[in-house]
Amino acid sequence: MRTLQRVPASFFGMVLGVFGLGSTWRYGASIGLVPHWVGEVGVLAGCGVWFALVAVYVYRFLTARDGVAAEWRDPATFSFISLLPAGGVLVSVGLHPYVPVVAAVLLWLGIAGQLAFVAVRCAPLWAGTQPLDATTPGLYLPFVAANFISAIGLGAAGHEKLGYLFLGAGVISWLTLEPLITHRLRTGPETPPAARGVIGVQLAPAFVACYAYLAVNGGRFDTLALGLFGYGVLQLVLMLRLWRWILAAGFTPGLWAFSFGLAAMSNTGLRFLYSRPDTDVRIVAIAVVVIATALLVALIVGTVVLVVRGRLVPAARPASSGGPEPVPPVPSATTSR
């Protein structure tokens, strides 16, 4: 049971990837590309992962509160906690066809939770408490990803106008954060190999913004959606160029930071492929869907291998005599230098 006390909040990123892959092929089933069960297995698996991780996080809070508190305070790891309520919003989308009342409760609780997290944990950053070396793509999670996810959930539930509010909040937050984060990546100290997975979050904003926009505009792949998709493809090109550098430490759970961007990439790519008759851009869409799906499957397979080898959860650090066990390092966040 002590292993559960070391499960970091960054593992909630797995929910985004597994659910997102299932959501892609739920849409694929709706247009006749795959059997219905293919998408539902992925969606329900993502829901199951979220419920399991929530139970683990509650267990950690009850039995290893010092570790949870340290994760909350750490400027390099706190942003991943925002994925707990945001993941609940995605779960509401997955469960809506089966238990709409439960889905509605999860939707509003998740939205309230992500707003509360931003108010309580993120607002104090305006007082100048965020160190420069912790200004990584992980900051997108509470400010950008959580708002886009709320827009997706509201769009799926039929509250498109409210969804536009969160879409706007996410887009403006993205536009203000991106120059700071990319400047830090270009000019700051090189990210250590074990922490380079967090760069994967940089793939997400454009594709998730496109996904959220489609969720609230009725699924119309217009010029704005096309532009967002194009910027996402540019980020993909940059990531592919850096793949050796990113994988310098081998496969680690931190690579799940790529998962939401990949999931949104496959989802929007499939919608793009289905809705645009242009032959040239359809070729781009096909390539994007194939790459994203293959990389997500590779993430899942790699994680299963880590589980079999007993290396999924970070090893415990030796605790000082008489003191609490320190919080484990989160492999997908920047470490102190």
Secondary structure, DSSP 8 states (H G I E B T S, - for coil): -TTGGG--GGGGHHHHHHHHHHHHHHHHHHTTSS-HHHHHHHHHHHHHHHHHHHHHHHHHHHH-HHHHHHHHH-TTTGGGGGHHHHHHHHHHHHHTTT-HHHHHHHHHHHHHHHHHHIIIIIGGGGGS---GGG-SGGGHIIIIIHHHHHHHHHHHTT-HHHHHHHHHHHHHHHHHHHHHHHHHHHHS----GGGGGGGGGGGHHHHHHHHHHHHHTTS---HHHHHHHHHHHHHHHHHHHTHHHHTTT-S-GGGGGGHHHHHHHHHHHHHHHHH---HHHHHHHHHHHHHHHHHHHHHHHHHHHHHHHT-SS-------TTS-------TTS----
